[in-house]
Amino acid sequence: MGPLIPLGQISSGWDFIIALIIGIAFGFILEASGFSSSRNITGVFYGYNFVVLRFFFTAVIVAMIGLEYFDYMGWIDLNMIYILPTYLSPMIVGAIIMGVGFIIGGFCPGTSYTAIAIGKLDAIVFTLGLFLGIFIFSEIFPYIEDFYYSGNMGNITISEVLGISNKLFTFIFVIIAVIAFYVTWLIEKKVRKTINPYKFE
Amino acid sequence: MDSITKEKHIPKYINPYFGGVLLGILILFTFYITGRGLGASGAIKSAVVTTVDKVAPTHTESHTFYSKFISRDNSPMSSWLVFESIGVLLGGLLSGALFGRIKKLRVEHSPKITKKTRLIAAAIGGILFGFGSQFGRGCTSGAALSGTASSSFGGLIVMLFLFGTGYAVAYFFRKLWI
């Protein structure tokens, strides 16, 4: 029964080796899917390339259904899974700042690592920016601490907020994703007729 | 441009749906093994905390943010996310090598802007993303992707507002990309 490390099925001494292996798989999948290119990523915001949406939604759906299935089969104790806590207002503000950073910078942290791996100077600069941004945040933290801890809702799940079961939410999410896959495919076809094909580097 | 010349410009990436299935399975197994999801910005935070702690240990000790991540037994660098992020770099190298995409240092940018503009934009974008990731309790990987996959309400919020903001402001920065 999982999760294996929290339940002591695997000794925590394996933690960092497992982390490295999982990271390698993550980096490989990101790079192979084309996320070492910022212009490939930002296509999702201009309608000429929706790979980010296809990739991201498919991954969430597979993981969500997989967790439900593992739970159903009794292979995993979902109560032992880490649920990211919700601090509503700071998370909204943080996501908005990240959204602007995403459009200007063209990467998110994980994708910038894989872009560094294949020799993108802009990704190195982006990552140095991340370092600086987190440093600035840390330094001014005493002044923004109250806001940082505001809106604490605890480790709350989506289904608890919406008042529906996890299974129903997963189902709704799948439907939304499939509609999004179809609609963005139509948009992409249209936009590509009016836009010059761009060169990946 | 006809479709043949177009083809030349499209590198060999795997199908995004196939990539998504692979990533979904990876997230599932990460939860199954470790009980937590993936992440990326956390490694940079560890690097920041470590650096500041080396330069000014008394500053970090009394500081309400840094002190949360410092213990006298372990360096903040010996964290799960640091090892995972080193793995991400290695995995990127592996895939880049396999598909022939590793080349000399270069800057990818829209023909409408200069290299310099792209680098300045990358720096500003990085600073904003790093800053925002702390309020967001994670970035695209940790909060939006793994958070939503594990049904965290906050994860879903970060995903919606991160991409929503991207669409809302995309028009103003279109010259950077198209």
Chai-1 contact restraints between the chains, C-beta under 6 A:
chainA,res_idxA,chainB,res_idxB,connection_type,confidence,min_distance_angstrom,max_distance_angstrom,comment,restraint_id
A,G2,B,Y32,contact,1.0,0.0,6.0,A-B,restraint_1
A,P3,B,Y32,contact,1.0,0.0,6.0,A-B,restraint_2
A,P3,B,G35,contact,1.0,0.0,6.0,A-B,restraint_3
A,L4,B,I33,contact,1.0,0.0,6.0,A-B,restraint_4
A,I5,B,T34,contact,1.0,0.0,6.0,A-B,restraint_5
A,P6,B,G35,contact,1.0,0.0,6.0,A-B,restraint_6
A,F16,B,F83,contact,1.0,0.0,6.0,A-B,restraint_7
A,A19,B,W80,contact,1.0,0.0,6.0,A-B,restraint_8
A,A19,B,F83,contact,1.0,0.0,6.0,A-B,restraint_9
A,A19,B,E84,contact,1.0,0.0,6.0,A-B,restraint_10
A,L20,B,F83,contact,1.0,0.0,6.0,A-B,restraint_11
A,L20,B,G87,contact,1.0,0.0,6.0,A-B,restraint_12
A,I22,B,T30,contact,1.0,0.0,6.0,A-B,restraint_13
A,I22,B,E84,contact,1.0,0.0,6.0,A-B,restraint_14
A,G23,B,E84,contact,1.0,0.0,6.0,A-B,restraint_15
A,G23,B,G87,contact,1.0,0.0,6.0,A-B,restraint_16
A,G23,B,V88,contact,1.0,0.0,6.0,A-B,restraint_17
A,I24,B,G87,contact,1.0,0.0,6.0,A-B,restraint_18
A,I24,B,L90,contact,1.0,0.0,6.0,A-B,restraint_19
A,I24,B,G91,contact,1.0,0.0,6.0,A-B,restraint_20
A,A25,B,L26,contact,1.0,0.0,6.0,A-B,restraint_21
A,F26,B,L38,contact,1.0,0.0,6.0,A-B,restraint_22
A,F26,B,V88,contact,1.0,0.0,6.0,A-B,restraint_23
A,G27,B,V88,contact,1.0,0.0,6.0,A-B,restraint_24
A,G27,B,G91,contact,1.0,0.0,6.0,A-B,restraint_25
A,G27,B,G92,contact,1.0,0.0,6.0,A-B,restraint_26
A,F28,B,G91,contact,1.0,0.0,6.0,A-B,restraint_27
A,F28,B,L94,contact,1.0,0.0,6.0,A-B,restraint_28
A,F28,B,S95,contact,1.0,0.0,6.0,A-B,restraint_29
A,I29,B,G19,contact,1.0,0.0,6.0,A-B,restraint_30
A,I29,B,L22,contact,1.0,0.0,6.0,A-B,restraint_31
A,I29,B,L23,contact,1.0,0.0,6.0,A-B,restraint_32
A,E31,B,G92,contact,1.0,0.0,6.0,A-B,restraint_33
A,E31,B,S95,contact,1.0,0.0,6.0,A-B,restraint_34
A,E31,B,G96,contact,1.0,0.0,6.0,A-B,restraint_35
A,A32,B,I14,contact,1.0,0.0,6.0,A-B,restraint_36
A,A32,B,S95,contact,1.0,0.0,6.0,A-B,restraint_37
A,S33,B,Y13,contact,1.0,0.0,6.0,A-B,restraint_38
A,S33,B,I14,contact,1.0,0.0,6.0,A-B,restraint_39
A,S33,B,P16,contact,1.0,0.0,6.0,A-B,restraint_40
A,S33,B,G19,contact,1.0,0.0,6.0,A-B,restraint_41
A,G34,B,Y13,contact,1.0,0.0,6.0,A-B,restraint_42
A,S38,B,E108,contact,1.0,0.0,6.0,A-B,restraint_43
A,R39,B,W177,contact,1.0,0.0,6.0,A-B,restraint_44
A,T42,B,W177,contact,1.0,0.0,6.0,A-B,restraint_45
A,F45,B,G166,contact,1.0,0.0,6.0,A-B,restraint_46
A,F45,B,Y167,contact,1.0,0.0,6.0,A-B,restraint_47
A,F45,B,A170,contact,1.0,0.0,6.0,A-B,restraint_48
A,Y46,B,I178,contact,1.0,0.0,6.0,A-B,restraint_49
A,V51,B,P16,contact,1.0,0.0,6.0,A-B,restraint_50
A,R54,B,P16,contact,1.0,0.0,6.0,A-B,restraint_51
A,R54,B,Y17,contact,1.0,0.0,6.0,A-B,restraint_52
A,F55,B,P16,contact,1.0,0.0,6.0,A-B,restraint_53
A,F55,B,G19,contact,1.0,0.0,6.0,A-B,restraint_54
A,F55,B,G20,contact,1.0,0.0,6.0,A-B,restraint_55
A,T58,B,Y17,contact,1.0,0.0,6.0,A-B,restraint_56
A,T58,B,G20,contact,1.0,0.0,6.0,A-B,restraint_57
A,T58,B,V21,contact,1.0,0.0,6.0,A-B,restraint_58
A,A59,B,G20,contact,1.0,0.0,6.0,A-B,restraint_59
A,A59,B,L23,contact,1.0,0.0,6.0,A-B,restraint_60
A,A59,B,G24,contact,1.0,0.0,6.0,A-B,restraint_61
A,V60,B,T148,contact,1.0,0.0,6.0,A-B,restraint_62
A,V60,B,A149,contact,1.0,0.0,6.0,A-B,restraint_63
A,V62,B,V21,contact,1.0,0.0,6.0,A-B,restraint_64
A,V62,B,G24,contact,1.0,0.0,6.0,A-B,restraint_65
A,A63,B,G24,contact,1.0,0.0,6.0,A-B,restraint_66
A,A63,B,I27,contact,1.0,0.0,6.0,A-B,restraint_67
A,A63,B,L28,contact,1.0,0.0,6.0,A-B,restraint_68
A,A63,B,A149,contact,1.0,0.0,6.0,A-B,restraint_69
A,M64,B,A149,contact,1.0,0.0,6.0,A-B,restraint_70
A,G66,B,L28,contact,1.0,0.0,6.0,A-B,restraint_71
A,I76,B,Y32,contact,1.0,0.0,6.0,A-B,restraint_72
A,M80,B,G35,contact,1.0,0.0,6.0,A-B,restraint_73
A,I81,B,F31,contact,1.0,0.0,6.0,A-B,restraint_74
A,I81,B,G35,contact,1.0,0.0,6.0,A-B,restraint_75
A,I81,B,S150,contact,1.0,0.0,6.0,A-B,restraint_76
A,Y82,B,G35,contact,1.0,0.0,6.0,A-B,restraint_77
A,Y82,B,R36,contact,1.0,0.0,6.0,A-B,restraint_78
A,I83,B,S150,contact,1.0,0.0,6.0,A-B,restraint_79
A,I83,B,S152,contact,1.0,0.0,6.0,A-B,restraint_80
A,L84,B,G147,contact,1.0,0.0,6.0,A-B,restraint_81
A,L84,B,S152,contact,1.0,0.0,6.0,A-B,restraint_82
A,L84,B,G154,contact,1.0,0.0,6.0,A-B,restraint_83
A,L84,B,G155,contact,1.0,0.0,6.0,A-B,restraint_84
A,T86,B,F153,contact,1.0,0.0,6.0,A-B,restraint_85
A,T86,B,G154,contact,1.0,0.0,6.0,A-B,restraint_86
A,P90,B,F135,contact,1.0,0.0,6.0,A-B,restraint_87
A,M91,B,G136,contact,1.0,0.0,6.0,A-B,restraint_88
A,M91,B,G154,contact,1.0,0.0,6.0,A-B,restraint_89
A,M91,B,I157,contact,1.0,0.0,6.0,A-B,restraint_90
A,M91,B,V158,contact,1.0,0.0,6.0,A-B,restraint_91
A,I92,B,F161,contact,1.0,0.0,6.0,A-B,restraint_92
A,V93,B,F135,contact,1.0,0.0,6.0,A-B,restraint_93
A,G94,B,G132,contact,1.0,0.0,6.0,A-B,restraint_94
A,G94,B,F135,contact,1.0,0.0,6.0,A-B,restraint_95
A,G94,B,G136,contact,1.0,0.0,6.0,A-B,restraint_96
A,A95,B,G136,contact,1.0,0.0,6.0,A-B,restraint_97
A,A95,B,V158,contact,1.0,0.0,6.0,A-B,restraint_98
A,A95,B,F161,contact,1.0,0.0,6.0,A-B,restraint_99
A,A95,B,L162,contact,1.0,0.0,6.0,A-B,restraint_100
A,I96,B,F161,contact,1.0,0.0,6.0,A-B,restraint_101
A,I96,B,T165,contact,1.0,0.0,6.0,A-B,restraint_102
A,I97,B,L128,contact,1.0,0.0,6.0,A-B,restraint_103
A,I97,B,F131,contact,1.0,0.0,6.0,A-B,restraint_104
A,I97,B,G132,contact,1.0,0.0,6.0,A-B,restraint_105
A,M98,B,F129,contact,1.0,0.0,6.0,A-B,restraint_106
A,M98,B,G132,contact,1.0,0.0,6.0,A-B,restraint_107
A,M98,B,G136,contact,1.0,0.0,6.0,A-B,restraint_108
A,M98,B,L162,contact,1.0,0.0,6.0,A-B,restraint_109
A,G99,B,L162,contact,1.0,0.0,6.0,A-B,restraint_110
A,G99,B,T165,contact,1.0,0.0,6.0,A-B,restraint_111
A,G99,B,G166,contact,1.0,0.0,6.0,A-B,restraint_112
A,V100,B,L128,contact,1.0,0.0,6.0,A-B,restraint_113
A,V100,B,V169,contact,1.0,0.0,6.0,A-B,restraint_114
A,G101,B,G125,contact,1.0,0.0,6.0,A-B,restraint_115
A,G101,B,L128,contact,1.0,0.0,6.0,A-B,restraint_116
A,G101,B,F129,contact,1.0,0.0,6.0,A-B,restraint_117
A,F102,B,G166,contact,1.0,0.0,6.0,A-B,restraint_118
A,I103,B,G166,contact,1.0,0.0,6.0,A-B,restraint_119
A,I103,B,V169,contact,1.0,0.0,6.0,A-B,restraint_120
A,I103,B,A170,contact,1.0,0.0,6.0,A-B,restraint_121
A,I103,B,F173,contact,1.0,0.0,6.0,A-B,restraint_122
A,I104,B,A121,contact,1.0,0.0,6.0,A-B,restraint_123
A,I104,B,I124,contact,1.0,0.0,6.0,A-B,restraint_124
A,I104,B,G125,contact,1.0,0.0,6.0,A-B,restraint_125
A,I104,B,F173,contact,1.0,0.0,6.0,A-B,restraint_126
A,G105,B,A122,contact,1.0,0.0,6.0,A-B,restraint_127
A,G105,B,G125,contact,1.0,0.0,6.0,A-B,restraint_128
A,G105,B,G126,contact,1.0,0.0,6.0,A-B,restraint_129
A,G105,B,F129,contact,1.0,0.0,6.0,A-B,restraint_130
A,C108,B,C139,contact,1.0,0.0,6.0,A-B,restraint_131
A,C108,B,T140,contact,1.0,0.0,6.0,A-B,restraint_132
A,P109,B,A40,contact,1.0,0.0,6.0,A-B,restraint_133
A,P109,B,S41,contact,1.0,0.0,6.0,A-B,restraint_134
A,P109,B,C139,contact,1.0,0.0,6.0,A-B,restraint_135
A,G110,B,A40,contact,1.0,0.0,6.0,A-B,restraint_136
A,G110,B,S141,contact,1.0,0.0,6.0,A-B,restraint_137
A,Y113,B,V88,contact,1.0,0.0,6.0,A-B,restraint_138
A,Y113,B,L89,contact,1.0,0.0,6.0,A-B,restraint_139
A,T114,B,G92,contact,1.0,0.0,6.0,A-B,restraint_140
A,A117,B,L89,contact,1.0,0.0,6.0,A-B,restraint_141
A,A117,B,G92,contact,1.0,0.0,6.0,A-B,restraint_142
A,A117,B,L93,contact,1.0,0.0,6.0,A-B,restraint_143
A,A117,B,G96,contact,1.0,0.0,6.0,A-B,restraint_144
A,I118,B,G96,contact,1.0,0.0,6.0,A-B,restraint_145
A,I118,B,R101,contact,1.0,0.0,6.0,A-B,restraint_146
A,I118,B,I102,contact,1.0,0.0,6.0,A-B,restraint_147
A,G119,B,K103,contact,1.0,0.0,6.0,A-B,restraint_148
A,G119,B,K104,contact,1.0,0.0,6.0,A-B,restraint_149
A,G119,B,L105,contact,1.0,0.0,6.0,A-B,restraint_150
A,L121,B,L105,contact,1.0,0.0,6.0,A-B,restraint_151
A,L121,B,V107,contact,1.0,0.0,6.0,A-B,restraint_152
A,D122,B,V107,contact,1.0,0.0,6.0,A-B,restraint_153
A,D122,B,R118,contact,1.0,0.0,6.0,A-B,restraint_154
A,D122,B,L119,contact,1.0,0.0,6.0,A-B,restraint_155
A,D122,B,A122,contact,1.0,0.0,6.0,A-B,restraint_156
A,V125,B,L119,contact,1.0,0.0,6.0,A-B,restraint_157
A,V125,B,A122,contact,1.0,0.0,6.0,A-B,restraint_158
A,V125,B,A123,contact,1.0,0.0,6.0,A-B,restraint_159
A,F126,B,A122,contact,1.0,0.0,6.0,A-B,restraint_160
A,F126,B,G126,contact,1.0,0.0,6.0,A-B,restraint_161
A,G129,B,A123,contact,1.0,0.0,6.0,A-B,restraint_162
A,G129,B,G126,contact,1.0,0.0,6.0,A-B,restraint_163
A,G129,B,I127,contact,1.0,0.0,6.0,A-B,restraint_164
A,L130,B,I44,contact,1.0,0.0,6.0,A-B,restraint_165
A,L130,B,G126,contact,1.0,0.0,6.0,A-B,restraint_166
A,L130,B,G130,contact,1.0,0.0,6.0,A-B,restraint_167
A,F131,B,I44,contact,1.0,0.0,6.0,A-B,restraint_168
A,L132,B,I127,contact,1.0,0.0,6.0,A-B,restraint_169
A,G133,B,I127,contact,1.0,0.0,6.0,A-B,restraint_170
A,G133,B,G130,contact,1.0,0.0,6.0,A-B,restraint_171
A,G133,B,F131,contact,1.0,0.0,6.0,A-B,restraint_172
A,I134,B,I44,contact,1.0,0.0,6.0,A-B,restraint_173
A,I134,B,K45,contact,1.0,0.0,6.0,A-B,restraint_174
A,I134,B,V48,contact,1.0,0.0,6.0,A-B,restraint_175
A,I134,B,G130,contact,1.0,0.0,6.0,A-B,restraint_176
A,F135,B,V48,contact,1.0,0.0,6.0,A-B,restraint_177
A,F137,B,F131,contact,1.0,0.0,6.0,A-B,restraint_178
A,F137,B,Q134,contact,1.0,0.0,6.0,A-B,restraint_179
A,S138,B,F65,contact,1.0,0.0,6.0,A-B,restraint_180
A,F141,B,F65,contact,1.0,0.0,6.0,A-B,restraint_181
A,P142,B,T64,contact,1.0,0.0,6.0,A-B,restraint_182
A,E145,B,T64,contact,1.0,0.0,6.0,A-B,restraint_183
A,I156,B,F153,contact,1.0,0.0,6.0,A-B,restraint_184
A,T157,B,S151,contact,1.0,0.0,6.0,A-B,restraint_185
A,I158,B,S151,contact,1.0,0.0,6.0,A-B,restraint_186
A,I158,B,F153,contact,1.0,0.0,6.0,A-B,restraint_187
A,I158,B,L156,contact,1.0,0.0,6.0,A-B,restraint_188
A,V161,B,F153,contact,1.0,0.0,6.0,A-B,restraint_189
A,N166,B,S151,contact,1.0,0.0,6.0,A-B,restraint_190
A,P197,B,M1,contact,1.0,0.0,6.0,A-B,restraint_191
A,P197,B,K6,contact,1.0,0.0,6.0,A-B,restraint_192
A,P197,B,H9,contact,1.0,0.0,6.0,A-B,restraint_193
A,K199,B,H9,contact,1.0,0.0,6.0,A-B,restraint_194
A,F200,B,P11,contact,1.0,0.0,6.0,A-B,restraint_195
A,E201,B,E108,contact,1.0,0.0,6.0,A-B,restraint_196
